[in-house]
Structure formats: C-alpha cells, structure tokens
Amino acid sequence: MSWLQDALSNRVITEQLPEATLETLYMTGLSSLATVVLGLPLGLALVATAPGGLRPARAVNAALATVVNVGRSFPFVILMIAILPLTRLITGTTYGWLSAVVPLSLAATPFFARLVENAVRDVSAGKVEAARMVGASRLAIVGGVLVREALPALVGGATVTVITLVGYSAMAGALGAGGLGALAVNHGYNRFQTDVMVVTVVVIIVLVQLVQMLGDRVVRLVDHR
C-alpha cells in the first residue's frame, strides 16, 4: 500500500502519465487507420494478381510480394531512423508523436497486408465462382464476396495489428516520439524510477487488453456464419 501511495504522489505519474497515454493513443490510432487504408488494398491486390486470382498477373504479384517481404524484413528501430527525411517531409518534424505515425504505418502495412491475404485466401472458391456465374464484376466480387466473407478474419487481423502498433509505439517513444515509451525510458530507466516503469507497463497492458476485447466483440458482431 505504501508503494502505491508513493507512486500516486509521484508528479511524473500524476502529471505526465495522462499526456503520455494520450500521445500513445494518438500515434497508435492514426497509424492503425493508415495501416488499414494502405494494407487492405495491398493484401487484396496480392490475392487478385496471384495465380488463380481474379486477375492473375505474375509480374505484378511478384513485385507486390517483394515490396511486402522487404517491408516486413526491416527492424522497426532501423526503419524509423532510415526514413527520417521522409518523416520530416510528410509531418514537418522528426520529433513528437506525430512524427512516429509515418514509420509506424510503413512498418505495419506489410504485416497487415499479409494478414489480409491469408484471410481472403480462406474464402471458399465456390462462392467466388457463384458470383462470377451471375455476372458480378471483379470489384463486386472483391467487396461483396471476398471482403464480406473474410470480414471476421480481417477484423481479427486488424486487432493483432493495432496491438503490434502499441508495442511499436513504445519503441518509437525511446527515439523521441513521446508517449508511454518515452516516459518509461526517460524516467523509469534513465532516472531509476521503478514506480514509473511499473505503472507505464500496467497502462500498456490495460490498453492491449482493451483493444483485444473490443476486437473480439467486433468479430462476433460481423461474423454472419
């Protein structure tokens, strides 16, 4: 109890923790949105251009697969440093939570694209053929059959991606992006404030649990089977 009282009396926790939590939510939320916007069509394109897809194109598929594989190969910390000029070009800064959105999005997009690809590939080929037989266009098949049937798996994949981004955001914080990661490193590690480190970890765990609970609930809502 005395440890808890000391933690609650720590001005770093009472004054900086709420702001750091909001910064983590901001960078995770924006990067998650960008990841879905970029990763969903990329994953669908991988499926559509694959052999046996809606529009097979071996060269295009190979190029897309290479981009995804290369993107997934970069360690996040190295990627964040390597694209600093691009980050400055897009956000106007290389410091603060907004600057982290660019590397977070680029790191998570290939990961989510693969999840989309795997989810859509599990859709029954018979349903796609049925849509073709009634004259549905490729776009209609993608949206009305592939995405619709794979929606629970897509939501599950998005949930995993958001949780991954929460972890990435902590690493970004160690490199000047702010948020809970910066608080844990600057005060919990560098200044040996164990209570700050423990409370920060607890907040991150709570955030991850909330994201997972919300994702599971949405999966149940969109699962029409």
Secondary structure as the mmCIF struct_conf table of DSSP 4:
data_model
#
loop_
_struct_conf.conf_type_id
_struct_conf.id
_struct_conf.beg_label_comp_id
_struct_conf.beg_label_asym_id
_struct_conf.beg_label_seq_id
_struct_conf.end_label_comp_id
_struct_conf.end_label_asym_id
_struct_conf.end_label_seq_id
HELX_RH_AL_P HELX_RH_AL_P1 SER A 2 LEU A 8
TURN_TY1_P TURN_TY1_P1 SER A 9 SER A 9
HELX_RH_AL_P HELX_RH_AL_P2 ARG A 11 ARG A 11
HELX_RH_PI_P HELX_RH_PI_P1 VAL A 12 GLN A 16
HELX_RH_AL_P HELX_RH_AL_P3 LEU A 17 ALA A 48
TURN_TY1_P TURN_TY1_P2 THR A 49 THR A 49
BEND BEND1 ALA A 50 ALA A 50
TURN_TY1_P TURN_TY1_P3 PRO A 51 GLY A 52
BEND BEND2 GLY A 53 ARG A 55
HELX_RH_AL_P HELX_RH_AL_P4 ARG A 58 SER A 73
BEND BEND3 PHE A 74 PHE A 74
HELX_RH_AL_P HELX_RH_AL_P5 PHE A 76 ALA A 82
TURN_TY1_P TURN_TY1_P4 ILE A 83 ILE A 83
HELX_RH_AL_P HELX_RH_AL_P6 LEU A 84 THR A 91
BEND BEND4 GLY A 92 GLY A 92
BEND BEND5 THR A 94 GLY A 96
HELX_RH_AL_P HELX_RH_AL_P7 TRP A 97 ARG A 121
TURN_TY1_P TURN_TY1_P5 ASP A 122 ASP A 122
BEND BEND6 VAL A 123 VAL A 123
HELX_RH_AL_P HELX_RH_AL_P8 ALA A 125 MET A 133
TURN_TY1_P TURN_TY1_P6 VAL A 134 GLY A 135
HELX_RH_AL_P HELX_RH_AL_P9 ARG A 138 ILE A 141
HELX_RH_PI_P HELX_RH_PI_P2 VAL A 142 VAL A 147
HELX_RH_AL_P HELX_RH_AL_P10 ARG A 148 ALA A 172
HELX_RH_PI_P HELX_RH_PI_P3 GLY A 173 ALA A 177
HELX_RH_AL_P HELX_RH_AL_P11 GLY A 179 LEU A 183
HELX_RH_PI_P HELX_RH_PI_P4 ALA A 184 TYR A 189
TURN_TY1_P TURN_TY1_P7 ASN A 190 ARG A 191
HELX_RH_AL_P HELX_RH_AL_P12 THR A 194 VAL A 222
#
